[in-house]
Structures are given as structure tokens and as C-alpha cells.
Amino acid sequence: MEVAGTQAIGEPQSIVEKTLSLKRKSDDVGWEYGYLCDPTNLNKLKCKLSIPFNDIVNDEFVQMCEAIGQFGVQFEPPSQDHLRGVLLNEEYARTKSLLQERDAEKVKNGCSIMTDAWSDKKRRSIMNLCTNCADGTSFINSKEMSDVSHTSEVIFELVDKAIEEIGPDDGCYNVVQVVTDNASNNMETKKLLHEKRPNIFWTTCATHTINLMLQGIGSQKRFQKVIDQAKAFTTFVYGHTRTLECMRHFTEHRDIVRSGVTRFVSAFLTLESILEKKDRLRKMVVHSKWDGLREVSSKKGKAATATMMNPEFWKEVKMCLKVFEPLVKVLRLVDGDVKPSMGFLYGELLKAKREIKQVYGNVESRYKDVTAIIDKKMEGRLNSSLHLSFMFDGGDECATVVYEEDDDETMPGTGIHWTVIGEAMGASEPLELRQSSRIRELYAEEEFDSVEEEFDNEDGLDGMDEDE
């Protein structure tokens, strides 16, 4: 990219001095410095924009290049004042028009309010509030809370104000639910909201809740031991350059540590990676290249070698992965942006519980500790009437189809099997279709056979088609 230089030609200077004098004293992001293309021509220089290489594959960048090419060689980029003024105002107006469309969707079908507490690079505590509807997520406001304690009363005040700002429609507020994480202050805020606005649901973040399930299961003695052993091995290997080089030599330059959306997903992916490279890692620790390293003779090195050669370790790794995998699958589903998770979340959690029970051979004494953790974290969080209504309303196929059994009847009009409904309601006995006592009283003397009723013309039904 070539730009016109502003440096006037004066007394002779060295090329280095000329280049330094052309450095732009600006805080503009993207302009690092300018340097001369031709030392004899100070009116011609190049500027380094510091654009990352991966921005080249950005769709917007490609579209910009195509638009410039279509305009022709006479294209002149907008000035800084034009960007800050006219173009910025036009973009602001366009954004407001998009938000008006979302506001209409909120009035029609309602929306959710989401809270997000985080810290920036300067360690300032910031609370963001956003709304989410069928058309997408919109930003409401952001407030710095470094000097305020994040108590339930403070959070409730922010959320309640946001509900008021979104506004009522014909006396009914457009907010359907509030979504937060599982922090204790948010749980207290939930109580305050239900007292003032009992018709608004308070839903916890599904990703955070499922991560707490994985955390609880991973803290059990059996799983904690294998996770600690794998962590000690990876820490030792990655803690020394020579052991890391040796590992990469045997794994063909493939790392064993994997990162995920949460810490426990990272542990799962790392265990999966270690198991995948089991033969190569076992071959490594018995090779002379590994034995020749000075670090291997240390206490931690000997423990790492012993871990790889221990058959019990590999057996427990497999077991750990089998138990973790069903919940990790659900976590990946809810953490994705493909579609809202409310419609399938509860059904997928039931499916995950069944798969975990199968891992333990459906022996209750073996799986009850694991499923108890899942049930405890779901209680009051992911088993609300809102979750169940989505599931029983046919919110998603995966919440119903996966539970089909040949000898199990379905609830009329829903296609959901009675066993699924019973499990969701916590019924101790199988559910079946029954008539209420009032109906039995009214029709005590009648048989409930399928008989077509005949209507007289007096009932005002004359001329109606059979289908009607």
C-alpha cells in the first residue's frame, strides 16, 4: 500500500534517519510505521498495517477487495473525518433499523435476558446485559462494578431495570426468562425475581451447569486419581524441552494436550489424546532415547514412566472416558451456536444418564453415585417446567426419538413415550393413559368404543364436510 509522505526534502540525511523521521506518531490500531520504497523519493513510502495473516480468509475482507476492484483504479478511500462522521452515522442508523426488527420479534414471541460478569485486561469488573430472541442476541448495556460488591440485590436491580427498559406489551412484559451462571449470588437473585415477577423464569447457564456435573464426577476418588496421573505426566513432558521433543518425535509431532471449552472438557480431550497415542507413548518410555534424558532419572520422571507402563492406568482411562463422554457430547451441543438448546437439553441429559448406566452394566450400586451428581446439579436448574414444556412440545427430535421402545406406548398427541414422561416427573410406577373420575362418572353407563355420532340439522352442523 502506497501513501503520500509529508516529510519535506531538506538537508541530506542518512537513509536510517529518513526512515525514522517518517514514523507515524499515532495510536491508530493497524498503522505501525511507514518506510521508504525509494530513498531518493520521500513522497513515496509504504505503511505496515499489522494485519494478521488469517484475516485474509475473512469474508468481509474478500468482499472489500472485490468492491474496490469493481470500482476501478480511480477509487479513493474515505477520509478519517468521513469515517468518523457520515459513514459512522449511516452504520448507526442501519444498526438501529436491525434492532427494530428484533424488537418486533421480542414483542411477538418474547426474549431472554442474559448476564455476563467478566474482567478486562486492566482487571476491571464489568457486568454485561444482553437480550436473546429468535432473531439473535442484542447488547443492552454494560456497567463497571469494580467498586461494588456483586450481591444478589445489586444483580437483581440491574436485571429488573433491564426488564423495565425492554418494556411491557399490553401489560405483559416481553421477557420470558433470565439466564445466569450458577454462582451463589445469582441463586439468591433468583429468589428475589420470583417474589416480584413470578411469571418470569430464571434459568441457569446450561454450559456452566453441565461443567459442574463433570467437575463433581471428576472429583470422585476413582476418576480424580487417573486425572491426576495424566496431569502429572503431561506436566513433566511439557515442563522440559528435551522430553517434549522426545514425545513429539514418537508421536510424529502431534501434541497430547488438548484444549476445550472448559477445564474438565480439556481434561477429557487430553485423556482421549493420550489413549489414542497409547502404543507410541509406551514405546517411547522404553526407548533408549527416553532413558538417556537426564530429567527422566528424577523422581517425577520415574513416576511418568511408571504411569505409561501401568496397565491399571490405561484401564481407568478407558472407564473415565466412557463415563465422561455422554455429558461432554451434551456440553458440545449446548455450547454451539447452531440452534437454541432449550428444545433438546432435557432429553439429551436423560439420554446421557442412560448411556452412563449402560457403562456400569445397569447395576444401580455402581452408577448411583454418578447419576446422583447429575440429578443434584439438574435440580432447580435444568429440569424446570420451561425445559419440560419444550421437550414435551416436540421441541426437538432428539428429545423423543432416542427413547423409543417397541413395547412402550406413547402419549396421544405428543408422540412421547410414557416411560420418558414418567422419568421426567419422577414417577415410581409406569404411567398409562387414564380417565379422570369426573369423566368416568359422566359416562359410567356408556362404552368408550369408537362410534361415529350423528348430528341433527337443529345443532347447526348441517352442510359440514366429514373432515370438518
PyMOL commands that set and color helices and strands:
alter all, ss='L'
color gray80, all
select helices_A, chain A and resi 15-21+53-57+59-71+80-109+152-166+184-196+206-218+221-238+241-250+263-276+278-285+288-291+294-297+299-308+311-335+345-359+364-378+385-392+397-399+401-403+418-425+437-442+457-459
alter helices_A, ss='H'
color red, helices_A
select strands_A, chain A and resi 2-3+33-36+45-48+111-119+125-133+136-144+168-169+172-173+175-180+201-204
alter strands_A, ss='S'
color yellow, strands_A
deselect
rebuild
show_as cartoon
